[in-house]
Amino acid sequence: MSPARRCVSEVDTREAGREFARLLRSGDIVLLSGTLGAGKTTFVQGVAQGLGVRERVTSPTFTVVREHQCHNNLGIVTLHHCDVYRVQSLDEVLDLALGELVEEAGVALVEWGDLAATIFGPHVVRVNFAVDDDDVRVLDVDGAIEPERLAVLVEWSAT
């Protein structure tokens, strides 16, 4: 069983993202999956807050990638917020060169990441957003999580 967190509101989802930012390290790629309206962008807004992004964060659906400068003590300088919902092929995802982008003291959060999971392989963190019958979001995390970060993730899921 992987760590999961329940979010009963947008505020909870944003807070989950803000706290999740503590888990991130430069070079991380986080794939976000779930249905339309499940809270992926709201979560990214919280992560951005946790990384010290000062400008407004919105969905990059039509621009595919938005870069945000971060101000934190985690060594993360840039948040690459991606949305591959409108991407037509895996070649287009490859053209984004996200792996190269995150090597420059950045992290990438990829909405609709399940569409591109085969490109990134097993060395990513995945957050799946499910909505239950009571409209509660359940954020289930798995993937490449080192043991030292797993303790932080377990604490995050208990909130």
Secondary structure, DSSP 8 states (H G I E B T S, - for coil): ---EEEESSHHHHHHHHHHHGGG--TT-EEEEEESTTSSHHHHHHHHHHHTT--S-----TTTSEEEEE--SSSS--EEEEEE-TT---HHHHHHT-HHHHHTTTEEEEEETGGGGHHHHTTSSEEEEEEE-TTS-EEEEEEES--HHHHHHHHHHHT-
